[in-house]
Amino acid sequence: MTFSLKGPLANRGFRRLWIAGFISETGDWMFMVAMPVYVYQLTGSVGATATNFLVELLPALLLSPVAGVLADRWDRRRTMVWVSLAQVVALLPLLTVQSPDEVFVVNIVTAVQAALATVFQPAKYALLPSLVERADVPAANGLISLNGNLARLGGASLGGFVLGWFGLTGIVVADAATFLLAIVLLLRPFGVTRKVPVHQTAWRAYLEGLREIKARPGLRAMVVTVALMGLAQGLFAVLFVVFVTDRLGGGESDTGLLRGVQAIGGMAGGLLVGTLARRIEPGRLLGWSLVVFSVMTAATWNSAYVTTAMGWFVGLFAVLGAPGIAAFTGRMSLTQMHTEDATRGRVLASLQSIFDSSQALGLVCAGTLVAWIGLPLALDVQAALLGVAGLLALWNVRKVVAPAEDPEPAMDTART
């Protein structure tokens, strides 16, 4: 019996990229969950555990511009293969760790893994538009977002289980296996093999990506929207913990539960976007998703005036994941479709740097904001930032010219 796949899944190259990304991200989540737990078990130090979190975050902020240049300078599929292989090799020093004095090895490996993942992501998202038809780009991003949430649920759970039963060696073996499986899927050529001549230094190449953003209204209009999204996310990361602790009277397990259930809504949002994306222009998808996200977030924060029952907030936070994923899909699709293939990696990485920098600003300012205006109003400000970002995106839809045109993607529409 045979069946026919539709949309982006009809393309064999995209299917392999999709599955490889899921497997690789599952390994990433296993590693990200297991390492801080292992560091705390090894040292008993909260400070050492916090340091491990920090070395995981810094590479993304510092290396995004370089990662974008590499995504445009090297063949993207081959880049993902070599990065995955490097991630396997980078895990091996963990096999030598036996005492608290060697926790620095764990931190070095964590930083290297985060740096390699920072190179992997822009290559993946820059490759995607060359695999599917233009009209299928939002749906393809929705399916990748679905995978990200599935990987988050599965990988986070597996990380704790494997560490508990098999120790650090088990994490190394399991994580390496995910990277090797991804390599197998990516080894066979698909899409367009890029032969990019190198005529520029890395710095000049990066500046060319910035000029692409400045030159295209569709990209230029994204800068403020992306910055506001990052600022709101940074505020959320801090205010959420204070909200659960002070307003709901919850503890560590409640905080973890409410963050985790957002993946449920994220999966639903990924499926919905994958189904409806052909009918919604990416700019409108981004704008309306952020507006809905803003309203739902404000309703969630302010419902604490009515009830602090944890079951109620589990349901609310589960639903919140859907507009968040839809907004991410709209943002990514809009960027991809308004960028030339030759500069797509740099543009994606530059906008991600803007998001990360704004997120860091939100993290730093959250405490000051609460001290200045109080927690309830600070929460409303966070929700309002999402709404303003959405309204700007909808306003800019009216002014943006047609997307950048690239050569037709190398279609591989074999059906199974």
Secondary structure, 3 states (H helix, E strand, C coil): CCCCCCHHHHCHHHHHHHHHHHHHHHHHHHHHHHHHHHHHHHHCCHHHHHHHHHHHHHHHHHHHHHHHHHHHHCCHHHHHHHHHHHHHHHHHHHHHCCCHHHHHHHHHHHHHHHHHHHHHHHHHHHHHHHCCCHHHHHHHHHHHHHHHHHHHHHHHHHHHHHHHHHHHHHHHHHHHHHHHHHHHHHHCCCCCCCCCCCCCCHHHHHHHHHHHHHHCHHHHCHHHHHHHHHHHHHHHHHHHHHHHHHHCCCCHHHHHHHHHCHHHHHHHHHHHHHHHHHHCCHHHHHHHHHHHHHHHHHHHHHHHHCCCCHHHHHHHHHHHHHHHHHHHHHHHHHHHHCCCHHHHHHHHHHHHHHHHHHHHHHHHHHHHHHHHHCHHHHHHHHHHHHHHHHHHHHHHHCCCCCCCCCCCCCCCCCCC
